[in-house]
Every structure is written in structure tokens, then in C-alpha cells.
Amino acid sequence: MLVAWLANIGFLLLAVAVGRTRALPRATWIGLAVAGVVTLVPLPMDGAGYNMVIGVSFQAARARALA
């Protein structure tokens, strides 16, 4: 359980670092931040729902970065 929290905090810290350096497109750090926050906030869905939200955020970031 603690490892999952540390991984989520790692996502958030990486999102902040990428956002501050502006090394990657904005959608990239927004996708990382969404992935970190979604798993910390209890949503009214099970594991598959979490995976879907995280996948959609990463795909949106990928599509935005490649456009």
C-alpha cells in the first residue's frame, strides 16, 4: 500500500517538474498529474474504472503531443 502511494506521489512530482521546465508539451504533465491524482482520490468505480481513466488521460496526452 505504501509503495502505491509513493508511486502516485512520484507521478505528481514528475508532473510538476515537467510542467515547470516546459521540456514536454502541456498535455504530458497534465496526463501525469491526472494519473497521480486519480489513484489517490477514491472514485465510485472499481479497478477497471481507474485503469480506464488513467489510460484515457495518457492517450489524450499522447495525441496532443503528436499533433
Backbone bond lengths (Angstrom), bond angles and torsions (degrees), N, CA, C in turn:
res aa  C-N    CA-C-N  psi(-1)  N-CA   C-N-CA  omega(-1)  CA-C   N-CA-C  phi
1 M - - - 1.444 - - 1.540 110.53 -
2 L 1.313 116.31 -42.21 1.456 120.15 -179.83 1.527 111.03 -66.17
3 V 1.317 116.32 -35.16 1.461 120.32 179.41 1.527 110.03 -64.26
4 A 1.322 117.61 -39.68 1.466 120.91 178.54 1.524 110.59 -63.77
5 W 1.321 117.34 -42.07 1.471 120.09 178.36 1.527 110.75 -63.50
6 L 1.315 117.06 -40.96 1.465 120.04 178.83 1.527 111.07 -66.02
7 A 1.322 117.47 -37.48 1.464 120.24 177.33 1.527 110.79 -64.99
8 N 1.339 116.80 -40.28 1.465 120.33 178.64 1.521 111.00 -65.85
9 I 1.301 116.51 -41.40 1.462 119.97 177.57 1.532 109.64 -65.44
10 G 1.335 116.38 -34.89 1.459 120.38 175.47 1.525 111.94 -62.74
11 F 1.343 117.16 -40.88 1.465 120.71 175.17 1.519 110.60 -59.38
12 L 1.320 116.03 -45.42 1.468 119.71 -177.91 1.523 111.53 -66.37
13 L 1.325 117.40 -42.65 1.460 120.07 178.79 1.522 111.95 -65.60
14 L 1.325 116.91 -38.56 1.460 120.05 176.30 1.526 110.38 -65.04
15 A 1.322 117.36 -39.47 1.460 120.80 177.77 1.525 111.05 -62.43
16 V 1.323 116.81 -42.01 1.466 120.36 178.63 1.527 110.33 -65.06
17 A 1.328 116.81 -43.10 1.471 120.15 -179.35 1.526 111.43 -64.37
18 V 1.326 116.87 -43.51 1.464 120.25 179.58 1.521 110.22 -66.72
19 G 1.319 116.60 -38.69 1.459 119.91 179.08 1.516 112.86 -66.48
20 R 1.307 116.55 -37.94 1.469 119.54 -179.01 1.522 112.70 -73.87
21 T 1.330 117.14 -35.39 1.463 119.27 -179.29 1.522 112.62 -82.77
22 R 1.317 116.75 -19.19 1.470 122.65 -177.55 1.528 111.30 55.24
23 A 1.340 116.17 34.61 1.455 121.40 179.15 1.525 111.82 -77.51
24 L 1.317 117.29 -27.52 1.456 123.03 179.92 1.528 108.84 -123.17
25 P 1.328 117.74 164.81 1.468 119.81 179.55 1.523 112.32 -60.34
26 R 1.315 115.30 157.04 1.460 122.22 -178.17 1.525 111.90 -57.14
27 A 1.325 117.41 -38.12 1.466 120.77 -178.30 1.523 111.70 -61.77
28 T 1.321 117.76 -28.86 1.459 120.85 -179.70 1.514 111.56 -65.35
29 W 1.325 116.87 -49.38 1.465 117.19 -178.47 1.523 111.61 -75.01
30 I 1.311 118.04 -25.80 1.468 119.22 174.17 1.524 109.93 -67.71
31 G 1.335 116.80 -41.44 1.467 119.98 176.41 1.515 112.64 -61.63
32 L 1.334 116.95 -41.26 1.465 120.43 176.98 1.528 111.36 -64.36
33 A 1.318 116.33 -41.80 1.464 119.93 179.89 1.519 111.05 -65.70
34 V 1.324 117.03 -41.59 1.473 120.03 178.31 1.518 110.16 -63.06
35 A 1.315 117.54 -42.92 1.462 121.07 179.47 1.523 111.44 -62.76
36 G 1.319 117.41 -37.45 1.463 120.02 178.71 1.507 112.97 -72.97
37 V 1.318 117.08 -39.87 1.470 120.52 -176.86 1.519 111.78 -76.15
38 V 1.324 117.22 -37.85 1.464 120.50 -176.67 1.513 111.08 -60.33
39 T 1.307 117.16 -38.53 1.456 119.14 -178.72 1.523 112.84 -79.64
40 L 1.316 118.20 -14.69 1.462 120.42 176.04 1.527 112.08 -87.76
41 V 1.312 116.34 -32.81 1.463 121.38 -177.36 1.520 108.70 -88.26
42 P 1.324 118.34 129.11 1.467 119.17 178.79 1.533 110.95 -72.38
43 L 1.306 116.13 114.91 1.460 121.86 177.94 1.527 109.33 -97.92
44 P 1.324 117.47 154.65 1.476 119.62 -178.85 1.530 112.40 -79.59
45 M 1.318 117.36 51.74 1.464 121.86 178.15 1.522 109.01 -150.04
46 D 1.312 115.20 165.43 1.465 119.01 -178.14 1.525 111.16 -89.98
47 G 1.319 116.84 -166.41 1.458 122.25 -174.77 1.512 114.98 -57.58
48 A 1.324 117.48 -38.62 1.464 120.12 -179.83 1.524 110.75 -65.31
49 G 1.318 117.61 -34.76 1.460 121.00 177.95 1.517 111.80 -65.69
50 Y 1.319 116.12 -41.06 1.463 119.85 176.67 1.528 110.75 -61.26
51 N 1.325 115.35 -45.88 1.459 119.29 -179.76 1.522 111.42 -61.90
52 M 1.324 117.27 -36.29 1.455 120.45 179.22 1.525 111.21 -66.44
53 V 1.330 117.44 -43.90 1.465 120.81 179.74 1.522 110.86 -64.46
54 I 1.318 117.26 -43.16 1.461 120.95 178.85 1.528 110.30 -64.90
55 G 1.322 117.18 -43.57 1.458 120.57 178.77 1.515 112.62 -62.56
56 V 1.323 116.83 -41.24 1.464 120.26 178.86 1.524 110.55 -64.85
57 S 1.328 117.68 -40.22 1.462 119.64 179.97 1.526 110.95 -64.98
58 F 1.331 117.76 -40.98 1.463 120.19 178.50 1.526 112.06 -69.62
59 Q 1.323 117.17 -37.60 1.472 119.23 178.40 1.513 111.68 -67.97
60 A 1.326 116.88 -36.90 1.468 120.12 176.19 1.523 109.74 -64.62
61 A 1.321 117.28 -41.42 1.466 120.18 178.15 1.515 110.81 -65.12
62 R 1.330 117.90 -39.92 1.456 121.11 179.21 1.526 111.35 -65.46
63 A 1.324 115.84 -44.70 1.469 119.18 -179.97 1.518 111.18 -64.07
64 R 1.310 116.57 -38.55 1.465 120.32 179.80 1.538 111.05 -69.14
65 A 1.334 116.30 -37.74 1.455 119.89 -179.17 1.524 111.48 -69.77
66 L 1.323 117.70 -33.35 1.453 121.25 -178.09 1.525 112.74 -85.18
67 A 1.319 117.18 -13.23 1.481 119.92 -178.60 1.497 112.59 -78.90
